[in-house]
Amino acid sequence: PEVLVIARVSKTVMPLRVKTGPVPSEACVVFATGSYSDQAVLSSSLHQLWAITYGSGMRNDPRYTPSDVFETFPRPEPTDRLEQIGRALDIERREMMLRRDLGLTKLYNLVNDAEITAADKDVARLRDLHVELDLAVLDAFGWTDVPTAHGFHAFRKMVRWTLCPAARVEILDRLLEENHRRAEAAPRANGLPRGTDSKDTAGRLFVD
């Protein structure tokens, strides 16, 4: 009954939950899932970092390319914690958008504006939700040792509320290692020789 969609070109790199029925625009990427756990992972700074790094771009905005981003991103297994935080993000954010008559981009412009303080309760809550969400995704990977130090940090000419630079470097390295590990394991699981170039649903091998 519901799917997740993300604008093919956007500053937010943030999926939204929509009801099925109307045919989405070609300018949207549709994820055929209604899972709140998937929504949490795809809304995380980890996925955002991967998308900005390995996707393409249009002007100064990231361009989401499923073959280079979604198919290569090594998603963790669903957990109850991911399900809960994904649901909380969707429900609370939707209520904020309706009450304040704001679209997704305008709302996240506030979240990513360092001049907007905790006096704005909605913005403060959304920032906290994203910290909780990132910690839940890291926990699902088993990477609870990474200090996230969330704050306002620049990345690829964009300033946003996100992980600190040291955390981004460490997480990107680990994601790439996990991508390679899964891609290498897939041929063996299918009875193919080690080193065979292959792709599975969790990620594909990058050729350096």
C-alpha positions in Angstrom: 0.0 0.0 0.0 3.0 2.4 0.5 6.4 2.8 -1.0 9.4 5.0 -0.5 10.4 7.6 -3.1 13.4 9.9 -3.4 13.9 12.8 -5.7 16.4 11.9 -8.4 18.1 15.3 -7.9 17.9 16.9 -4.4 20.0 18.5 -1.7 18.3 16.4 1.0 18.9 12.9 -0.4 15.9 11.9 1.8 13.2 9.4 1.0 9.5 10.0 1.6 6.7 7.5 2.2 3.8 7.8 -0.3 0.7 5.7 -1.0 0.7 3.6 -4.2 -1.8 4.3 -6.9 -0.6 7.5 -8.8 2.3 6.9 -11.2 5.4 8.7 -9.8 7.2 11.1 -12.0 10.3 10.0 -13.8 12.1 12.5 -11.6 11.6 10.2 -8.6 13.3 7.0 -7.7 10.9 4.5 -6.2 11.9 1.8 -3.7 9.5 -1.1 -3.7 9.2 -1.4 0.0 7.0 -0.1 2.8 9.4 -1.1 5.6 10.1 1.5 8.3 13.4 -0.2 8.8 14.3 0.4 5.2 13.2 4.0 5.6 15.5 4.5 8.6 18.5 3.1 6.7 17.8 5.1 3.5 17.3 8.3 5.7 20.6 7.9 7.5 23.7 9.9 7.2 25.5 6.7 6.1 23.3 6.3 3.0 23.4 10.0 2.4 27.2 9.9 2.5 27.3 7.0 0.1 24.9 8.6 -2.3 26.8 11.9 -2.4 30.1 10.0 -2.9 29.1 7.5 -5.5 26.2 9.1 -7.2 26.5 11.8 -9.9 25.5 15.5 -9.6 23.5 18.2 -11.3 24.7 21.7 -10.7 25.5 21.6 -7.0 22.9 19.0 -6.0 23.5 15.2 -5.7 21.9 13.1 -8.3 20.6 9.7 -7.1 21.6 6.9 -9.5 20.2 3.6 -8.3 22.8 1.4 -10.1 25.7 3.3 -8.5 24.1 4.0 -5.1 21.2 1.7 -4.0 22.6 -1.4 -5.6 26.0 -0.9 -4.1 25.1 0.2 -0.7 25.6 -2.7 1.8 22.3 -2.4 3.8 22.2 -3.9 7.3 19.7 -6.5 8.4 16.4 -5.0 9.7 16.2 -4.6 13.5 13.4 -3.6 15.9 15.3 -0.4 16.7 15.5 0.6 13.1 11.8 -0.1 12.7 10.9 2.1 15.7 13.1 5.0 14.7 12.0 4.8 11.1 8.4 5.0 12.1 9.0 7.9 14.6 10.8 9.9 11.9 8.0 9.4 9.4 5.2 10.2 11.8 6.8 13.2 13.5 8.2 14.7 10.4 4.9 14.4 8.5 3.1 16.2 11.4 5.7 19.0 11.3 5.4 19.5 7.6 1.6 19.6 7.7 1.4 21.9 10.8 4.0 24.3 9.4 2.9 24.0 5.7 6.5 23.1 4.7 7.8 20.7 2.0 10.7 18.3 2.7 13.4 20.6 1.2 12.3 23.7 3.2 12.1 21.7 6.4 15.6 20.4 6.0 16.8 23.8 5.0 15.9 24.7 8.6 17.5 21.6 10.1 20.7 22.3 8.2 20.8 26.0 9.1 23.3 26.6 11.9 21.5 29.9 12.8 18.4 28.0 13.7 18.8 27.1 17.4 17.2 24.6 19.7 14.6 27.3 20.5 12.8 25.9 17.4 11.4 22.8 19.0 10.6 21.1 15.7 14.0 21.6 14.3 15.7 20.4 17.5 13.5 17.3 17.6 14.3 16.5 14.0 18.0 16.8 14.6 17.7 14.5 17.6 15.8 12.0 15.5 18.5 11.9 13.0 21.2 11.4 15.6 19.1 8.5 17.0 18.6 7.1 13.5 22.3 7.2 12.7 23.2 5.4 15.9 20.5 2.8 15.2 22.0 2.1 11.7 25.6 1.9 13.2 24.3 -0.5 15.8 22.7 -2.7 13.1 26.1 -2.9 11.4 27.8 -3.6 14.7 29.8 -0.3 14.5 29.0 1.2 17.8 32.6 2.2 18.3 32.4 5.0 15.8 32.1 8.4 17.6 29.6 10.4 15.4 30.0 13.9 16.9 27.0 15.2 15.0 27.0 18.9 14.2 27.2 21.3 11.3 29.8 20.1 8.9 30.6 20.8 5.3 30.8 18.1 2.7 31.0 18.5 -1.1 30.2 22.3 -0.8 27.1 21.6 1.3 26.8 22.3 5.0 24.3 20.1 6.9 23.6 18.6 10.3 25.5 15.3 10.0 28.4 13.2 11.1 31.7 14.8 11.9 34.5 14.5 9.1 36.4 11.8 11.0 33.3 9.7 11.4 32.5 10.1 7.7 35.9 8.9 6.6 35.8 5.9 9.0 32.2 4.9 8.0 32.9 5.3 4.3 35.9 3.0 4.6 33.9 0.4 6.5 31.0 0.6 4.0 33.4 0.1 1.1 35.0 -2.9 2.9 31.6 -4.4 3.5 30.6 -3.8 -0.1 33.7 -5.7 -1.3 33.2 -8.5 1.3 29.7 -9.2 0.2 30.6 -9.0 -3.5 33.4 -11.4 -3.0 31.2 -13.8 -1.0 28.4 -13.9 -3.5 30.2 -16.0 -6.2 31.2 -18.6 -3.6 27.6 -18.8 -2.4 26.6 -19.5 -6.0 29.4 -22.1 -6.5 31.5 -19.7 -8.7 35.3 -19.3 -8.5 36.6 -16.7 -6.1 37.2 -13.3 -7.8 34.3 -13.7 -10.2 32.7 -10.3 -10.8 29.2 -10.5 -9.6 26.4 -8.5 -8.1 23.9 -9.5 -5.4 20.9 -7.7 -3.8 23.1 -6.2 -1.0 25.9 -4.7 -3.0 28.2 -5.1 -5.9 31.9 -5.1 -6.4 33.6 -1.9 -7.3 36.5 -2.2 -9.8 39.2 0.2 -8.7 
